[in-house]
Amino acid sequence: MKNAPHRIAILILAAGASSRMGKPKQLLPWRDTTLLGQAIRTAKASKASEILSVLGANAEKIRSGVTEPFAFTENTAWELGMGSSIAHGTASLMGSDKDIEGILIMLADQPLIEESYLNLLIDHSIRHKDKIIATTYKHRAGVPALFPKPYFEALLKLNKDFGAKQLLQKEGGHIIRVSAGQNIIDIDTSEDYEQLKHKNETEH
C-alpha cells in the first residue's frame, strides 16, 4: 500500500455467512494465512492508499481469527446482501477520507487475484477517470471493479433489490473490462476450496 497521488481505496467484502460452505470461509486456511488474510495482504501490496474490510456475519469470530492487522467496519444489515455491504463500506470510506477518487471493490474469496491485477485496474482508472474499470466474465462485468468518484452516490444507494451486478449492467456503456484470466475463480463450496487449495499447493 503506497501513498500515490491518485487516491484509491480498496473495499474488501467479507460480510457473508458462507451458507453454502457451512462455516466462515473468510477464515479458511490459505498458504500461511486465511482467505481474508490473503485478500488483505494483496490489497496492502497494491497502489491503493486505503484498505477497509466489511464484516457482517460472524464478525467477532472473523476479526479475532485473522492475524493480519486490518481496518474493518461491521455491516449489521449484512443479510440484505452484497449491495448493502458495498453501501455501508462506501459510507465508511467517504466519512474517513474525503479525498478518495475511486473505490476498488474486491472479494475475500478470490485468493488467486494478485496485487499486480489490482494495480492494473488502478492504472486503467488513472487513464480513464470517468469510467468504471471492471473484471470481465463470460457474459458480464464483475468484481474486482473500480468505481470512480462520480459513482459514489450510486454505490451508497445499493440494496438487496439493486446491487453491484445491476449497477454494472446499467452502466455497461461506461465500463472498461479487464481480464483476470483464470484468477477470477471464487470459493463458494468445500469442493471449490479443496480443488483450488490443491491446485495452488501443487503450483507453489
C-alpha positions, 0 to 999 in steps of 0.5 A: 500500500503506497501513498500515490497521488491518485487516491484509491481505496480498496473495499474488501467484502467479507460480510457473508455467512458462507451458507453454502460452505457451512462455516466462515470461509473468510477464515479458511486456511490459505498458504500461511494465512486465511482467505481474508488474510490473503485478500488483505495482504494483496490489497496492502501490496497494491497502489491503493492508499486505503484498505477497509474490510466489511464484516457482517456475519460472524464478525467477532469470530472473523476479526479475532481469527485473522492475524493480519492487522486490518481496518474493518467496519461491521455491516449489521444489515449484512443479510440484505446482501452484497449491495448493502455491504458495498453501501455501508463500506462506501459510507465508511470510506467517504466519512474517513477520507474525503479525498478518495477518487475511486473505490476498488471493490474486491472479494475475500474469496478470490485468493488467486487475484494478485496485487499486480491485477489490482494495480492494473485496474488502478492504472486503467482508472488513472487513464480513464477517470470517468469510467468504471474499470471492471473484471470481465466474465463470460457474459458480464462485468464483475468484481474486482471493479473500480468505481470512480468518484462520480459513482459514489452516490450510486454505490451508497444507494445499493440494496438487496433489490439493486446491487453491484451486478445491476449497477454494472449492467446499467452502466455497461456503456461506461465500463472498461473490462479487464481480464483476470484470466483464470484468477477470477475463480471464487470459493463458494463450496468445500469442493471449490476450496479443496480443488483450488487449495490443491491446485495452488499447493501443487503450483507453489 
